Amino acid sequence: MELDEVVYQDDYGAVSVMSERVSGLASSIYREFERLIKSYDEEVVKELMPLVVNVLENLDSVLTENQEHEVELELLKEDNEQLITQYEREKALRKQAEE
């Protein structure tokens, strides 16, 4: 686990690691909430805070899925390149055998 990641626990008890990107957003939002609480009262953010936390957790989940899809896409691109190379090689061999 990297030092710039935040660990959180969801409603089901599963422990997850929040990405650096989402953690930065969460820190900024938290500072803004603190400012609002100092200026007005905690009642101002009482209903909003759980919604924001949920949005941040969902954002983190989507970012993680996206990274997984990007890795899968790169692997598929490499497989495709290998198949194209193999196809071209076999095509050349077949043409050579016909001649």
Backbone as a chain_set.jsonl record, in Angstrom:
{"seq": "MELDEVVYQDDYGAVSVMSERVSGLASSIYREFERLIKSYDEEVVKELMPLVVNVLENLDSVLTENQEHEVELELLKEDNEQLITQYEREKALRKQAEE", "coords": {"N": [[0.847, -1.184, 0.0], [0.562, 2.213, -0.866], [1.806, 5.31, 0.491], [0.277, 7.526, -0.121], [-2.333, 6.775, -0.35], [-5.697, 6.275, 0.738], [-7.268, 4.441, 3.261], [-10.387, 2.938, 3.58], [-13.492, 1.805, 4.99], [-16.226, -0.01, 3.846], [-19.877, -0.231, 4.006], [-20.304, -2.93, 4.312], [-18.217, -3.978, 5.637], [-15.931, -4.495, 4.206], [-12.589, -3.751, 3.485], [-11.095, -1.156, 1.698], [-8.834, 0.473, -0.594], [-8.41, 3.796, -1.267], [-7.913, 5.613, -4.25], [-5.197, 7.829, -5.131], [-6.0, 10.063, -6.54], [-8.795, 10.342, -6.006], [-8.616, 10.519, -3.281], [-7.332, 12.974, -2.975], [-9.33, 14.699, -3.923], [-11.25, 14.159, -1.96], [-9.971, 15.167, 0.31], [-9.897, 17.906, -0.294], [-12.635, 18.487, -0.407], [-13.332, 17.845, 2.202], [-11.933, 19.828, 3.628], [-13.367, 22.042, 2.746], [-15.888, 21.455, 3.79], [-15.232, 21.628, 6.524], [-14.716, 24.368, 6.679], [-17.269, 25.4, 6.115], [-18.661, 24.374, 8.311], [-17.398, 25.729, 10.422], [-18.12, 28.339, 9.787], [-20.941, 28.325, 9.735], [-22.574, 25.993, 10.848], [-22.624, 22.573, 11.926], [-24.928, 21.429, 11.03], [-25.394, 22.334, 8.503], [-23.968, 20.751, 6.712], [-24.671, 18.232, 7.385], [-26.579, 16.457, 6.152], [-25.577, 16.398, 3.619], [-22.948, 15.404, 3.647], [-22.832, 12.432, 3.894], [-23.799, 11.775, 1.354], [-21.873, 12.872, -0.357], [-19.638, 11.386, 0.407], [-20.472, 8.864, -0.453], [-20.599, 9.332, -3.231], [-17.88, 9.844, -3.744], [-16.757, 7.357, -3.073], [-17.997, 5.757, -5.006], [-16.947, 6.953, -7.304], [-14.26, 6.33, -6.974], [-14.417, 3.562, -7.209], [-15.272, 3.315, -9.873], [-13.085, 4.462, -11.18], [-11.137, 2.571, -10.56], [-12.181, 0.316, -11.882], [-12.001, 1.291, -14.481], [-9.213, 1.502, -14.8], [-8.583, -1.212, -14.693], [-9.854, -2.07, -17.01], [-8.357, -0.68, -18.895], [-5.866, -1.942, -18.651], [-6.597, -4.513, -19.46], [-7.34, -3.918, -22.084], [-4.863, -3.146, -23.174], [-3.509, -5.606, -23.024], [-5.085, -7.101, -24.793], [-4.601, -5.686, -27.145], [-1.891, -6.263, -27.517], [-2.078, -9.046, -27.88], [-3.553, -9.055, -30.246], [-1.743, -7.837, -32.02], [0.255, -9.795, -32.031], [-1.187, -11.906, -33.171], [-1.732, -10.841, -35.714], [0.868, -10.611, -36.706], [1.584, -13.325, -36.731], [-0.339, -14.258, -38.552], [0.434, -12.872, -40.9], [2.953, -14.011, -41.258], [2.299, -16.726, -41.687], [0.761, -16.419, -43.977], [2.693, -15.519, -45.792], [4.354, -17.795, -45.829], [2.579, -19.669, -46.906], [2.173, -18.543, -49.434], [4.739, -18.764, -50.429], [4.985, -21.524, -50.434], [3.143, -22.207, -52.39], [4.319, -21.193, -54.644]], "CA": [[0.0, 0.0, 0.0], [1.338, 3.435, -0.956], [1.53, 6.256, 1.562], [-0.676, 8.536, -0.542], [-3.645, 6.168, -0.518], [-6.526, 6.321, 1.934], [-7.985, 3.198, 3.505], [-11.713, 3.152, 4.138], [-14.265, 0.575, 5.173], [-17.583, 0.207, 3.375], [-20.968, -0.665, 4.883], [-20.303, -4.378, 4.464], [-17.034, -4.374, 6.373], [-14.792, -4.729, 3.317], [-11.617, -2.664, 3.531], [-10.64, -0.79, 0.368], [-7.834, 1.533, -0.648], [-8.866, 4.85, -2.164], [-6.851, 6.1, -5.128], [-4.609, 9.132, -4.813], [-6.817, 11.079, -7.198], [-10.027, 10.514, -5.244], [-8.207, 10.951, -1.953], [-7.086, 14.418, -3.084], [-10.646, 15.339, -3.979], [-11.878, 13.998, -0.649], [-9.317, 16.115, 1.219], [-10.366, 19.249, -0.638], [-14.038, 18.588, -0.001], [-13.345, 17.838, 3.658], [-11.531, 21.175, 4.068], [-14.493, 22.945, 2.473], [-16.894, 21.143, 4.806], [-14.769, 22.209, 7.787], [-14.912, 25.817, 6.581], [-18.702, 25.647, 6.24], [-19.06, 24.084, 9.695], [-16.919, 26.838, 11.258], [-18.867, 29.554, 9.474], [-22.38, 28.229, 9.964], [-22.883, 24.983, 11.858], [-22.512, 21.257, 11.301], [-26.221, 21.091, 10.427], [-25.336, 22.723, 7.094], [-23.409, 19.666, 5.899], [-25.08, 16.959, 7.993], [-27.247, 15.598, 5.163], [-24.789, 16.37, 2.39], [-21.695, 14.659, 3.803], [-22.916, 11.022, 3.487], [-23.977, 11.706, -0.1], [-20.578, 13.152, -0.975], [-18.795, 10.21, 0.669], [-20.947, 7.818, -1.358], [-20.168, 9.7, -4.582], [-16.434, 9.643, -3.825], [-16.496, 5.912, -3.087], [-18.391, 5.263, -6.329], [-15.958, 7.465, -8.249], [-13.057, 5.517, -6.804], [-14.715, 2.244, -7.77], [-15.298, 3.446, -11.337], [-11.705, 4.669, -11.617], [-10.453, 1.276, -10.463], [-12.675, -0.495, -13.007], [-11.446, 1.858, -15.708], [-7.816, 1.09, -14.875], [-8.575, -2.634, -15.029], [-10.213, -2.181, -18.427], [-7.219, -0.203, -19.682], [-4.87, -3.014, -18.643], [-7.138, -5.578, -20.317], [-7.258, -3.434, -23.461], [-3.465, -3.248, -23.605], [-3.214, -7.028, -23.249], [-5.77, -7.507, -26.023], [-3.873, -5.076, -28.268], [-0.68, -7.059, -27.713], [-2.514, -10.315, -28.473], [-3.949, -8.776, -31.618], [-0.518, -7.62, -32.786], [0.892, -11.096, -32.207], [-1.98, -12.666, -34.14], [-1.514, -10.25, -37.039], [2.216, -11.016, -37.109], [1.516, -14.753, -37.045], [-1.124, -14.38, -39.785], [1.267, -12.419, -42.014], [4.003, -15.01, -41.435], [1.69, -17.907, -42.306], [0.365, -16.025, -45.32], [3.922, -15.512, -46.606], [4.759, -19.192, -46.002], [1.646, -20.313, -47.834], [2.457, -18.01, -50.764], [6.015, -19.346, -50.804], [4.756, -22.941, -50.732], [2.388, -22.284, -53.649], [5.239, -20.874, -55.747]], "C": [[0.886, 1.239, 0.0], [0.925, 4.387, 0.164], [0.463, 7.272, 1.18], [-2.07, 7.964, -0.801], [-4.377, 6.185, 0.813], [-7.263, 5.008, 2.066], [-9.333, 3.544, 4.104], [-12.44, 1.832, 4.209], [-15.694, 0.856, 4.73], [-18.603, -0.363, 4.355], [-20.933, -2.154, 5.171], [-19.059, -4.89, 5.173], [-15.814, -4.643, 5.515], [-13.873, -3.507, 3.358], [-11.115, -2.426, 2.114], [-9.589, 0.296, 0.472], [-8.286, 2.545, -1.682], [-7.686, 5.37, -2.982], [-6.385, 7.494, -4.708], [-5.477, 10.265, -5.356], [-8.077, 11.382, -6.396], [-9.706, 10.991, -3.83], [-7.938, 12.459, -1.929], [-8.386, 15.198, -3.135], [-11.33, 15.298, -2.617], [-11.279, 14.986, 0.353], [-9.789, 17.538, 0.968], [-11.808, 19.466, -0.185], [-14.146, 18.644, 1.519], [-12.96, 19.212, 4.211], [-12.664, 22.174, 3.861], [-15.631, 22.707, 3.466], [-16.498, 21.745, 6.157], [-14.99, 23.718, 7.809], [-16.384, 26.167, 6.762], [-19.188, 25.424, 7.674], [-18.616, 25.214, 10.62], [-17.755, 28.091, 11.042], [-20.333, 29.482, 9.882], [-22.709, 27.276, 11.11], [-22.764, 23.639, 11.161], [-23.822, 20.807, 10.658], [-26.229, 21.38, 8.924], [-24.892, 21.559, 6.213], [-23.867, 18.282, 6.359], [-25.694, 15.993, 6.987], [-26.405, 15.413, 3.906], [-23.564, 15.456, 2.492], [-21.816, 13.179, 3.426], [-23.094, 10.841, 1.98], [-22.646, 11.912, -0.824], [-19.63, 11.968, -0.783], [-19.178, 9.076, -0.273], [-20.495, 8.093, -2.796], [-18.67, 9.466, -4.749], [-16.074, 8.161, -3.866], [-16.863, 5.31, -4.439], [-17.414, 5.719, -7.399], [-14.686, 6.638, -8.186], [-13.247, 4.136, -7.42], [-14.686, 2.281, -9.297], [-13.885, 3.674, -11.883], [-10.922, 3.363, -11.594], [-10.877, 0.366, -11.609], [-12.071, -0.012, -14.315], [-9.986, 1.456, -15.882], [-7.704, -0.386, -15.247], [-8.9, -2.842, -16.5], [-9.07, -1.707, -19.326], [-6.127, -1.26, -19.758], [-5.322, -4.143, -19.567], [-7.047, -5.179, -21.788], [-5.831, -3.529, -23.998], [-3.069, -4.696, -23.887], [-3.861, -7.518, -24.542], [-5.087, -6.915, -27.262], [-2.603, -5.867, -28.578], [-1.01, -8.401, -28.351], [-2.857, -10.135, -29.943], [-2.721, -8.573, -32.509], [0.206, -8.939, -33.049], [0.135, -11.94, -33.225], [-1.8, -12.134, -35.556], [-0.152, -10.659, -37.571], [2.222, -12.484, -37.527], [0.758, -14.977, -38.356], [-0.279, -13.997, -40.998], [2.368, -13.433, -42.314], [3.45, -16.247, -42.154], [1.244, -17.618, -43.734], [1.569, -16.036, -46.265], [4.406, -16.929, -46.845], [3.87, -19.926, -46.989], [1.916, -19.853, -49.266], [3.752, -18.612, -51.303], [5.831, -20.815, -51.188], [4.013, -23.113, -52.057], [3.304, -22.02, -54.841], [6.188, -22.031, -55.906]], "O": [[1.847, 1.319, 0.766], [-0.172, 4.278, 0.713], [-0.195, 7.829, 2.058], [-2.9, 8.629, -1.421], [-3.762, 6.119, 1.877], [-7.825, 4.509, 1.091], [-9.418, 4.351, 5.03], [-12.051, 0.858, 3.565], [-16.308, 1.828, 5.17], [-18.242, -0.908, 5.399], [-21.482, -2.598, 6.18], [-18.865, -6.099, 5.298], [-14.757, -4.988, 6.044], [-14.335, -2.369, 3.276], [-10.752, -3.368, 1.41], [-9.466, 0.96, 1.501], [-8.518, 2.197, -2.84], [-6.587, 5.544, -2.455], [-7.096, 8.228, -4.021], [-5.657, 11.293, -4.704], [-8.39, 12.544, -6.138], [-10.454, 11.782, -3.255], [-8.285, 13.136, -0.961], [-8.531, 16.228, -2.477], [-11.918, 16.286, -2.178], [-12.005, 15.573, 1.155], [-10.049, 18.288, 1.91], [-12.144, 20.518, 0.358], [-14.954, 19.399, 2.061], [-13.585, 19.703, 5.151], [-12.893, 23.047, 4.699], [-16.263, 23.658, 3.928], [-17.341, 22.31, 6.855], [-15.398, 24.28, 8.825], [-16.717, 27.113, 7.475], [-20.014, 26.178, 8.186], [-19.368, 25.618, 11.507], [-18.061, 28.816, 11.989], [-20.902, 30.479, 10.327], [-23.076, 27.705, 12.204], [-22.801, 23.573, 9.933], [-23.822, 19.899, 9.827], [-26.973, 20.756, 8.168], [-25.384, 21.4, 5.095], [-23.48, 17.273, 5.769], [-25.346, 14.812, 6.984], [-26.511, 14.398, 3.218], [-23.194, 14.807, 1.514], [-20.962, 12.693, 2.686], [-22.601, 9.874, 1.401], [-22.337, 11.208, -1.785], [-18.904, 11.593, -1.704], [-18.308, 8.405, -0.827], [-20.055, 7.178, -3.493], [-18.234, 8.949, -5.777], [-15.184, 7.758, -4.614], [-16.142, 4.461, -4.963], [-17.086, 4.953, -8.305], [-14.106, 6.288, -9.214], [-12.347, 3.608, -8.073], [-14.14, 1.381, -9.935], [-13.532, 3.138, -12.933], [-10.137, 3.084, -12.501], [-10.038, -0.281, -12.236], [-11.677, -0.817, -15.159], [-9.565, 1.109, -16.985], [-6.831, -0.768, -16.027], [-8.296, -3.687, -17.162], [-8.845, -2.271, -20.397], [-5.526, -1.455, -20.815], [-4.534, -4.665, -20.356], [-6.716, -6.004, -22.639], [-5.616, -3.943, -25.137], [-2.378, -4.978, -24.866], [-3.246, -8.27, -25.299], [-5.007, -7.568, -28.303], [-2.276, -6.111, -29.74], [-0.308, -8.849, -29.257], [-2.495, -10.96, -30.782], [-2.672, -9.085, -33.627], [0.706, -9.174, -34.149], [0.749, -12.616, -34.05], [-1.723, -12.918, -36.502], [-0.018, -11.015, -38.742], [2.798, -12.841, -38.555], [1.171, -15.796, -39.178], [-0.271, -14.707, -42.004], [2.684, -13.688, -43.476], [4.052, -16.749, -43.103], [1.342, -18.485, -44.603], [1.472, -16.506, -47.399], [4.832, -17.248, -47.955], [4.349, -20.71, -47.809], [1.893, -20.657, -50.199], [3.851, -18.932, -52.488], [6.441, -21.295, -52.143], [4.249, -24.088, -52.77], [3.089, -22.564, -55.924], [7.061, -21.999, -56.774]]}, "num_chains": 1, "name": "protein.A"}
